[in-house]
Amino acid sequence: MEEALDEPLLEERRRSGSASTQASREDDGAGVKRWTIRRVVLQESAWLALGCVVLLIRMPFSIAMPYFQALVLAKLAGHERHEVWSTIKFMAGAGCIDAVLDFWCVYLFSYTKSRLIKSLRLKLFEKVLAQEIGYFDVTPSGELSSRLTTDIATLANDMTWVFRFSIEAVARILGVSLTLFHTDWRLALVTCTAVPLLAGANRLYSKFLRENAIRVQDSLAKANSVAQEVLSCFRVVYSFANEKYEYQRYQKEVSKNFHLNVKQAIIDGFYYMFVSTFLMNTAVRVLIIGYGAHLFFAGEIDFEKLSRFVFFLDMLQNWCNMLFDSFSNLIKSGGASAKVFEILNRTGAAGRGKGGAGDDRRGDDEGEPLDQRNDAAGSGQGHVAFENVHFSYPARPGDIVLKGITFEAEAGKTLAIIGRSGSGKSTLIHLIENFYQPSAGRVLLDGRDVHSFEHTRLHSIVSIVNQDTVLFGGTIYDNITYSVHNSGEPLLARELMPRVVEAAKVANIHDFISSLPEGYDTEVGERGVQLSGGQRQRIAIARAVLMNPRVLLLDEATSSLDNESEKAVKDALDRVMENKTVIVVAHRLSTIMNAHSILVMEDGAIVDCGPPSGMQDRLRSGAADMEILE
Ligand SMILES: Nc1ncnc2c1ncn2[C@@H]1O[C@H](COP(=O)(O)OP(=O)(O)OP(=O)(O)O)[C@@H](O)[C@H]1O
């Protein structure tokens, strides 16, 4: 069962699609199974069933206790010494068996809970990784990490314990109720008068809980999101001395969560005051003892029966409380599960090419074996073309960023894109990377729409080095080899090391790495903070060199560097660019004079293109930004 969970969603969707052609409540109508609490619980049904079996075996041993207690009291009253001791022995025996079985109940349900948490976390993370880039433009990462941690733990925790206690409580309540009727049906009927009041109170309480739980989880996710943002950009916070401001921002979100919890506490208080303490503990008890005393004095019930009834009533109340707790936890976990299932059931990762995790769309070459498709897709030289491309970002659909872009980047040549800030240069790069899809027109790589490429294939042909180089926490070696993780190449240091060193030499960073005491095993810190911008940039170039892409995208790769670092990075890039299709985005014309051709962008359109010679004069005579001409 566990292996099945770890398989890619794609496979799972294929299986589920072929297993059932009929749309059900758990179908999204296209044969893809939706995630529901029921489906999650069913995945662990074997373990849950085992737990329930132990629970049922345990039941008679724990239910026997009040019976033995009442019997001992009655025998004591009758001075039946021998019977008293033998009943106590039975009582102790039943209690010991009950205790051993209790261990297994706790273990089995806890184990199931851990399995649920693990599989839900993996499934959710896999699903998040399968989302299109536009999704991350509008969803704070802190919110997603809150879903992955708190929400999943709450959901799994509540589900398993609720499951356990609900089953146990329902079984015991039924068993005890039957015993109560068997003991004295008149007293049992009096107990039942509380049922309509209980049902009414539960209805109101559950309505409140459901609504509040969603708000509580949302406020937690927002607080988490603020904390994550601040911690990941702490240098900026520090440099503006904005610790107090950020504290207040976090405090605002945490306070919202606090107020919701206080509201919850007040309603909880009223609920338990009325249902548990007043109704069950006081009203029912007073009625039963009063009516029981009346029956006793009338000679219609004996002492043993009455005390047995009261002991069982205690047990009934305890288990009713347990059931109420389970029930309220279940509803509260609905707040956490709503968001988790919203992500798990999110379909149509529109920006992802075929074959990416979670993708279930069919392309125009579906039916061809994947290897053949990839071979066909990978056989070109790296020719890139835009055909009348229009584009708006999903976060701002009304803002047209590209307005009918058409151009070609010849294989093996360097095309430079220049233009004012905000004119749409990086957006062209994003579309070649298939981060987003055009609203109209096509982006082609070797004559094929980039969107029809198998995801890993496209990103083994096209590589990017941009201005804000992000390294991952880990060693320099880990960061350079990051580009070959999806290639299926062996990642063993022994086999890759010579190529890593070669790539670092091409990227002009080998000497620096060798000067470090731990060389390639040096830790770079979170997001590479322990290195300079230029060093990070050259490690990113080494990463691209190791991958040996056919198309290299350079998005202002040297614009944030000082002259010395810029020279080192440029020398590295010149070596990497040989025999590759290179599309380079630049701010200044002087940095791209050795390109084969230049595109000039303005306000989402191409306003000029041609070889560098003459471009400077044309730009000068036009309305170009002076900064570009530097
Ligand atoms: N993820 C996004 N969501 C919404 N709008 C975006 C997004 N990224 C960029 N934009 C908008 O798209 C337009 C073009 O941005 P783009 O980054 O392509 O410009 P650019 O020419 O590369 O600018 P610069 O030289 O300053 O980097 C801008 O108006 C920008 O605000």
The ligand as an SDF file (V2000), in Angstrom:
LIG
                    3D

 31 33  0  0  0  0  0  0  0  0999 V2000
    5.0310   36.9800  -12.0350 N   0  0  0  0  0  0  0  0  0  0  0  0
    4.4670   38.0930  -12.5100 C   0  0  0  0  0  0  0  0  0  0  0  0
    3.1530   38.3150  -12.3090 N   0  0  0  0  0  0  0  0  0  0  0  0
    2.5670   39.4300  -12.7930 C   0  0  0  0  0  0  0  0  0  0  0  0
    3.2060   40.3650  -13.5160 N   0  0  0  0  0  0  0  0  0  0  0  0
    4.5320   40.2070  -13.7460 C   0  0  0  0  0  0  0  0  0  0  0  0
    5.2240   39.0590  -13.2490 C   0  0  0  0  0  0  0  0  0  0  0  0
    6.5200   39.1520  -13.6220 N   0  0  0  0  0  0  0  0  0  0  0  0
    6.6320   40.3090  -14.3200 C   0  0  0  0  0  0  0  0  0  0  0  0
    5.4400   40.9360  -14.3920 N   0  0  0  0  0  0  0  0  0  0  0  0
    5.1550   42.1850  -15.1120 C   0  0  0  0  0  0  0  0  0  0  0  0
    5.4220   41.9550  -16.5000 O   0  0  0  0  0  0  0  0  0  0  0  0
    6.0280   43.0750  -17.0790 C   0  0  0  0  0  0  0  0  0  0  0  0
    7.3060   42.6550  -17.8000 C   0  0  0  0  0  0  0  0  0  0  0  0
    8.2030   42.1490  -16.8430 O   0  0  0  0  0  0  0  0  0  0  0  0
    9.6450   41.5690  -17.2250 P   0  0  0  0  0  0  0  0  0  0  0  0
   10.2470   41.0150  -15.9990 O   0  0  0  0  0  0  0  0  0  0  0  0
    9.5100   40.6790  -18.4080 O   0  0  0  0  0  0  0  0  0  0  0  0
   10.3860   42.9010  -17.6750 O   0  0  0  0  0  0  0  0  0  0  0  0
   11.9210   43.1150  -18.0340 P   0  0  0  0  0  0  0  0  0  0  0  0
   11.9430   43.7810  -19.3550 O   0  0  0  0  0  0  0  0  0  0  0  0
   12.6730   41.8350  -17.9200 O   0  0  0  0  0  0  0  0  0  0  0  0
   12.3210   44.1130  -16.8910 O   0  0  0  0  0  0  0  0  0  0  0  0
   13.7410   44.2860  -16.1260 P   0  0  0  0  0  0  0  0  0  0  0  0
   14.7160   44.7200  -17.1340 O   0  0  0  0  0  0  0  0  0  0  0  0
   13.4380   45.3220  -15.1150 O   0  0  0  0  0  0  0  0  0  0  0  0
   14.0590   42.9570  -15.5180 O   0  0  0  0  0  0  0  0  0  0  0  0
    6.2700   44.0700  -15.9610 C   0  0  0  0  0  0  0  0  0  0  0  0
    5.2780   45.0820  -16.0750 O   0  0  0  0  0  0  0  0  0  0  0  0
    6.0920   43.2900  -14.6920 C   0  0  0  0  0  0  0  0  0  0  0  0
    5.5010   44.0610  -13.6780 O   0  0  0  0  0  0  0  0  0  0  0  0
  1  2  1  0
  2  3  1  0
  2  7  2  0
  3  4  2  0
  4  5  1  0
  5  6  2  0
  6  7  1  0
  6 10  1  0
  7  8  1  0
  8  9  2  0
  9 10  1  0
 10 11  1  0
 11 12  1  0
 11 30  1  0
 12 13  1  0
 13 14  1  0
 13 28  1  0
 14 15  1  0
 15 16  1  0
 16 17  2  0
 16 18  1  0
 16 19  1  0
 19 20  1  0
 20 21  2  0
 20 22  1  0
 20 23  1  0
 23 24  1  0
 24 25  2  0
 24 26  1  0
 24 27  1  0
 28 29  1  0
 28 30  1  0
 30 31  1  0
M  END
$$$$
